[in-house]
């Protein structure tokens, strides 16, 4: 996961605009991140959320429906669940804070 994070931190315009790459992000990486964000392992959940936030900022025009799925199915579910640990809830709140710090992103959510 750290390697995936490093790739997206350094990716250039060719990756952000390539149709095949965008398709892979939408249909494979986001699905994997959805599963990993619910992990009981704090480090896995942390890296998954960090990758997701990076994707949001670099691919937000292409990931509008995926952002909605994350907020509704991951963020709100973790916060509402009595079974979620304090660490999970803390990570989700930090991710929501980061999303809400961007005014345009906030209006899109």
C-alpha positions as CSV (number, residue, x, y, z in Angstrom):
1,X,0.0,0.0,0.0
2,X,2.9,2.3,0.7
3,X,4.1,1.7,-2.9
4,X,0.7,2.6,-4.3
5,X,0.7,5.8,-2.2
6,X,4.2,6.7,-3.5
7,X,3.1,6.1,-7.1
8,X,0.1,8.5,-6.7
9,X,2.1,11.1,-4.8
10,X,4.5,11.3,-7.8
11,X,2.2,10.6,-10.7
12,X,2.2,13.2,-13.5
13,X,-0.4,14.5,-15.9
14,X,-0.2,11.4,-18.1
15,X,-1.6,9.3,-15.3
16,X,-4.3,11.8,-14.3
17,X,-5.6,12.1,-17.8
18,X,-5.1,8.6,-19.2
19,X,-8.4,6.8,-19.8
20,X,-7.1,3.3,-19.0
21,X,-5.5,4.6,-15.8
22,X,-8.6,6.4,-14.7
23,X,-10.7,3.3,-15.4
24,X,-8.3,1.2,-13.3
25,X,-8.5,3.7,-10.4
26,X,-12.3,3.8,-10.5
27,X,-12.9,0.0,-11.0
28,X,-10.1,-1.6,-9.1
29,X,-8.3,0.6,-6.8
30,X,-11.4,2.3,-5.3
31,X,-13.0,-1.1,-4.7
32,X,-9.9,-2.4,-3.0
33,X,-9.7,0.8,-0.9
34,X,-13.3,0.4,0.2
35,X,-12.5,-3.0,1.6
36,X,-9.3,-1.9,3.2
37,X,-10.8,1.1,4.9
38,X,-12.9,-1.2,7.0
39,X,-9.9,-3.2,8.2
40,X,-9.4,-3.7,11.9
41,X,-5.7,-3.1,11.4
42,X,-5.2,0.6,12.0
43,X,-2.2,0.9,9.7
44,X,-4.1,-0.6,6.7
45,X,-7.1,1.6,7.3
46,X,-4.8,4.7,7.7
47,X,-3.0,4.0,4.4
48,X,-6.2,3.3,2.6
49,X,-7.8,6.5,3.7
50,X,-4.6,8.4,2.8
51,X,-4.6,6.9,-0.7
52,X,-8.2,7.8,-1.0
53,X,-7.7,11.4,0.0
54,X,-4.8,11.7,-2.5
55,X,-7.0,10.2,-5.2
56,X,-9.7,12.7,-4.4
57,X,-7.4,15.7,-4.8
58,X,-5.7,14.4,-8.0
59,X,-8.8,12.7,-9.7
60,X,-11.8,14.5,-8.2
61,X,-13.4,15.2,-11.6
62,X,-13.4,11.5,-12.3
63,X,-14.3,10.1,-8.9
64,X,-17.5,12.0,-7.9
65,X,-19.6,8.8,-7.5
66,X,-16.8,7.0,-5.7
67,X,-16.5,9.9,-3.2
68,X,-20.2,9.6,-2.5
69,X,-19.8,5.9,-1.9
70,X,-16.9,6.4,0.5
71,X,-18.8,9.0,2.5
72,X,-22.0,7.1,2.7
73,X,-20.7,3.5,3.0
74,X,-17.5,4.0,4.9
75,X,-17.3,7.3,6.7
76,X,-20.8,7.4,8.0
77,X,-21.0,3.7,8.7
78,X,-17.8,3.7,10.8
79,X,-18.9,6.8,12.8
80,X,-22.4,5.4,13.5
81,X,-21.3,1.9,14.4
82,X,-20.8,1.0,18.1
83,X,-18.4,-1.7,17.0
84,X,-15.9,0.7,15.4
85,X,-12.9,1.3,17.5
86,X,-11.8,4.8,18.6
87,X,-8.9,4.6,16.2
88,X,-11.1,3.9,13.2
89,X,-13.5,6.7,14.1
90,X,-10.5,9.1,14.6
91,X,-9.1,8.2,11.2
92,X,-12.5,8.8,9.5
93,X,-13.0,12.1,11.3
94,X,-9.5,13.2,10.2
95,X,-10.3,12.2,6.6
96,X,-13.6,14.1,6.7
97,X,-11.8,17.1,8.0
98,X,-9.4,17.0,5.2
99,X,-12.2,16.7,2.6
100,X,-14.1,19.6,4.2
101,X,-11.1,21.8,4.2
102,X,-11.5,22.2,0.4
103,X,-14.5,24.5,-0.2
104,X,-15.2,23.2,-3.7
105,X,-15.0,19.6,-2.5
106,X,-17.4,20.4,0.4
107,X,-20.0,21.8,-2.1
108,X,-19.7,18.6,-4.2
109,X,-20.2,16.3,-1.3
